[in-house]
Amino acid sequence: MCKLNAPKFGLSCGILWGLAVLILGLSATYANYGTAVIELLSSVYVGLDITLVGAIVGGIWGFLDGLIGGFIFAWLYNKLI
């Protein structure tokens, strides 16, 4: 089986999740779509709100969360195979 490159996998997860939270925050801000999800995520990500600045802060938190979670997942996967 192939091993995963943990730093690259973490970076790709961070970019993907950070952009997802940013886009969702922007859609909640400007299109009033997904506000319930933003309210749910704001209980975890400090500073995430239905504003432009809140969407950017949420995107940064999402990036960091995805980066750490993806790295841990790939590292653990490599240890178990």
N, C-alpha and C positions, 0 to 999 in steps of 0.2 A: 504494500500500500504506500501511497505517496504521503509524505509529510507536508504539513502546511507551514508556510513562512509566517510565523506569528506576528511580527511587526507589520508586514504588508497586509495580512488579513485584518488585523486590528484597525489599520488606517482605512482600509476600504469599508469596513463596517462603520467606522466613525463618520466618514464622509457621507455614506448612504443614510444613516440615521439622522445626522445633523441636518442634511438637506431636507429630509422628510419632515422633521419638526419645524424647520424654517418655513417650508412651503405651506404646511398646515397652519402655522401661525399667521402667515400672510393672507391665506385664504379666509381665516377667521376674522382678520382685521378688515380686509377690504370687501369680501363677498359675504360675510356673515355666515360662513359655512364651516362646520367643524368646531363650533364654540364649545360644545360639551366635551370633546376630546381635549381641547386646550385647558379647560377647567380641571379635567382629570389629571393631565400631565403637570399642571402648575402646582399640584400638591407634592410632586417629586422634584421638579426643576424650579429652584428659587429664581424669581425674576421673570418667569414666563408669564406673559399676559397678552391680552388681545389688543396690542399696540405694535407699532413698528419696532420700537426698541425691545419690547417684550419678545417679539418673534426672533430677533437677532440673538438676544440672550438665550432663548430656548434652543436655537440652533447651535450655539456654542456648547451648552450643556449636553445637547443630544450628541454632538461630535465627541465630547469627552466620554460620555457614557458608552457610546458605540465603540470607541477606541479601546477602552479598558475591557469592556465585555467581550469584544472580538478577540483581543489579545489573549485573555484568559481562556476563552473557548478553544482557540487554536493551540495554545500551550498544553492544555489538558488533553486535547485530542492527540497531539504528538506523543504525550506520555503514555497514553492508553493503547496506542497501536503497536 
